[in-house]
Structures are given as structure tokens and as C-alpha cells.
Amino acid sequence: MAQSSALPVEQYNFDIVRKFMIVAMVYGLIGMTVGVYIACELAWPSLNFDIPALTFGRLRPVHTSLVIFGFGGSALFATAYYIVQRTCQARLAFPWLAEFTFWGWTAGVALGVITYMAGFSQGREYAEFEWPLDIAITLVWVCYIVVYVETLRRRSQPHIYVANWFFLSFLLAVALLHIFNNLAV
């Protein structure tokens, strides 16, 4: 009988994948609910109840950030961490750093939402986070790249699957896009 060279399932770090998927679903549900609410505000403007934090102008970036960064970003973290472990047959490198990416990303999105509702924003489409949050999110993203690349380096497979090349290019492209988009005046 042939033996598999894959690690047993319990040796992979699926805890971090699970955390990112749960937070992705929570952020997705909240973000889409906010989207429905602001759509209703367009039809019935009185739904903001004259509360500044509930106005369309403040809730729209909440909606887009929760859906793009909270839902989409967290789902991409989860899938990248899952795929790199399975295709490389290696446990995630630096588990503490992967844990930091979870808490840093989750807190960054939550703080961004709070600042929007408080009226603080850069006013740029899809780049509304204030600069301290931009720096924090960039730091988290760099840690994400470090975990991913080091896991690739520790692989037990002789070659790198194409999915990992795509994820690596996505990681680098988003990092560059985020940095240069936020440097624009």
C-alpha cells in the first residue's frame, strides 16, 4: 500500500483559516445589511433620524469597507492560508505572525468603520482609512506576505503550484496598490 507524503490534517493550522472565515461571514453579513439600509435611505431619507453617524455619506464607506476589506479581504486571507498549507504540504510558518495578521486585520477594519461613523475619513473612494490605519493595515499586509513566502520556502513539495504563484502576485499587487494609492494626494 502506498503511503501519502501529505501531512496529517491535524498538523495544518486550520484554526487561523477558520477564524478568518468566521470573521469574513460576520463582516459580510454586517456590510450587506448596511448596504440594504443605505439603499433604503435613498428611498426614505428620514431613515437617518438626523443622527450624523447614520447618514448616507458616513454609512456608504462603512458598507464598502466591510464588504471589500472585511468580507473579501478576510476570505482571501483564509483561502491563501488554506491553499498554501495544502499545496506545499507544510504548516504555516510563524503561527504567531499569522495570528497577528488575523487580529490586526480584524481590528483595522473595525477601527476603520468606527472612524467613518465618527466622521473621520480621507474622502477617497475605497481608500478612506485615515493614515494611521493605512500604516497599520500595510504592516499587517507585510506580515501576511512574510508568512506566505516563508511557508512556500518551507514546502515539502519540489515545485510550487500555480495557485501559489497567483496568490503571491495578488499579495504583492495589493501591497503596491495600497501603498501608492494612499500616497496619492
N, C-alpha and C positions, 0 to 999 in steps of 0.2 A: 504494500500500500504506500502510495506517495505521500510525503509529508509536505505541508504548506510552509513556506518561509515567512508567511504573514504573521505579525504579532497577534497574540490572542486579543480579542475585542476589549477585554477589561484593561489592557495595558495602554490603550489610547486615551487621550484626555478628552473625553466626550462631555465632561462636566462643563467646560467653558463653551462648547458648542451649544449645549442645552440652555445655558444662561443667555447666550446671545439670541437664540431662537425665541425664548420666552419674552425677553425684553423687546424683540422685534414685533412680536404679536401684540404686546401691550401698547407700544408706541404706534403701531399701525392702527389699532382699534381707536385709540385716543385721537390720532391725527385725522382719521377718516370721519370720526364723529365731529370734530371741529370743522372739517370741510363741509359736512352737511349743514352744520349750524350757520356757518358764514354764507352758505348758499341761501339759506332761509332768510338771513339778514338782508340779502339783496332784494328779496321779495317783500319782506316786512322789516324795514329799518328800525322800527321801535323795539326789536328784539335785543338791541344792545342796552336797553334800560338806562340809557345815559350814564353808563359805567365805562370810563375810558378803557379799561382792560378788556372789555367785551366788544369794542368797536371793530369793524371790518379791517381797518388799517393795521390794527395790532394782532388780530387773530389770523389774518392770512399768512404772515410769516411763521406763525405758530404751526398752522396746518402744513405748509410746505416743508418746514424743517422737520417736523415729526414724521412726515411721510418719507421724505428723501433721506434724511440723516438717521432718524430714529428707526424707522421700519426698514428702509432699503439698506442703509449702512450696517445696521446690526445683522441683517440677514446675510449680507456679504461677508462680514466677519465670520459668522457661523459656518457658511459654506466653504470659505477659504480654509479655516482651521480644520474642518472635517476632511476636505479633499486632500490637503497637503499631508495629513497623517496617513490616510488610507493609501494614497498613491506612492508615498515614499516609504511606507511601512516603518514609520518612525514616530515616536511620541513627540508632541510639540516641544520644541526647545524652550527653555526658560519659562516654566509654568507660572512662576510669579509675575513675569512680564506679561504673559498672556492674560493673567488675572487683572493686572493693571490696565491693560487695554480695555477690558470689559468695564471696570469701574470708571475709568477715565472717560470713555466714550459715552457711557450711560449718564454720568454726571454732567458732561459737557453739553449733551443735548438737552437735559433737564434744565440746566442753568441758562442755556440759550432761550428756552421757552419762557422762563421766568423773566429774563431781561426784556424780551419782546413785550410781554404783558405789562411790564413796568414802564414801557415807553423808550427803552434803550435799544438802538439799532443803528447799523451803518447805512441803512436805506438803500442797499444794493441788492438787486434781485438774486436770490439764492446764495448770498454772501453777507447776510445781515448780522452775523455774530459780531459782537464787539471785539476789539483787538486782543484783550487778554484771553478770551475764549478761543479766538483763532490760534493764538500761540499754543494754548493747552491742547487743542484738537490736533494741531500739527505735531506736537510732541507725542501724543497717543498714536498718531498715524506712523510716525517714525518707529516707535516701539513695535507696532504691528508688522512693519517691514522687517525689522530685526528678527522677530520671532519666526516669521515666514521663511526668510532666507536661511536662517540657521537651521531650521527644520529640514529645508531642502539639502543643506550641506551634510546633515547627519543621516541622510536617507540610506536605506539598505538596498535600494533598487539601483541597478547600474546606470539607468538612464532617467531623465526627467520627463514625465508625462506632459503632453501638450497642454492639458488643463492648467498645470502649474506655470507654464510659460505665460498663458493668458492671464492668470491671476497676478503674476509678478508684473506684467506690463500694466495691468489695471492699477495695482498698488502704486507704481511709480508715476503713472499718468495722473492719478488723483492727487498725489502729493504735489506734483508740479503745478497742476491746475489750481489747487487750493492756495498754494503759496503765491503764485503770480497774480491770481485773481484778487487776492487780498492786498497785494502791493499796489495795485492799480489805484489811481486817485480819481 
